[in-house]
């Protein structure tokens, strides 16, 4: 969960920056949408992590589920960087 803190800050920055400086983007509404979708994904990952940890019967289950959540987080980073470049 501590690893998600920079993700939350990055998502918020991606959301606020196009709102504050829309002239720097060709499509500012799309840039705002990307930031908003990044926030949504991070919140879903956070809730998914909490649910997986709270519902686990054995120790190995949260580790396996956390690996899946980390993959989703990295996919979100890759997609956001690809679209923003």
N, C-alpha and C positions, 0 to 999 in steps of 0.2 A: 504494500500500500504506500510505503514511502517513495517507491520508484514512480508512482503516479503523480506525485506533487509537481515535478517539472512539466509533466504532460498537461496538467490542469492549467498551469501558468502559460504554457505555450499556446494552448487552445484559446485561452482568454485573450492573449496578445494577438493571435490570428483573427479573432473576432472583432476586437476593438480597433485595430490599426486601419482596416479599410473603412471603418465608419468615420474615423477621425481625419483620414487623408484619402478620400476617394479619387482625387485627381491623379494619384500615382498608379492607378489600375485602369486597364482597358475596359474591364467589366467589373465594376466595384460591387455590384449586387452578388455576382458569383463568388467573389472573394469573401464577402460577408457570409454567404451560404457555406463556404468551405470551413470557415472558422466556427460557425454554428454547428456544423456536422461533426467537427472535431470535438467540440464540447460534448455533444450527445454521445459520441462513441466512448469518450473517457468516462462519462458518468455511467454508462452501461457496463463498462469494464469494472468500475469500482463496485457497483451493486452486484455484478456477477461474482466478483471475488469474495465479497462478503457472504453471499448466498452459498457459494461452494464451500467456503471454510466452515460456515455454521452448520451445514447439512451433512458434513462428512462423517462417516462411521469409522473409517480407518485413516491412518496417517498418510498413506500413499495417494488416496483420492484427491486431497487438496493439492498435492504437488503436481499431479498429472493435469488437473483442471487449471492450475495456475500456469502451467506451461502453455496450455491452449489460450489462455487470456493474454499471456505475453506475446504470442504469435499475432493475435488480433490487434494488440497495441502497436506492434512493429508494422503490421500491414497498414494501419491507419497512418502512421508516420510516413511510410513509403508513398502511399497514395497522396497525402497532403503535399509532400515535397515535390512529387511528380507534377501535380496540377499547378502548384505555385511557381514552378520554375519556368 
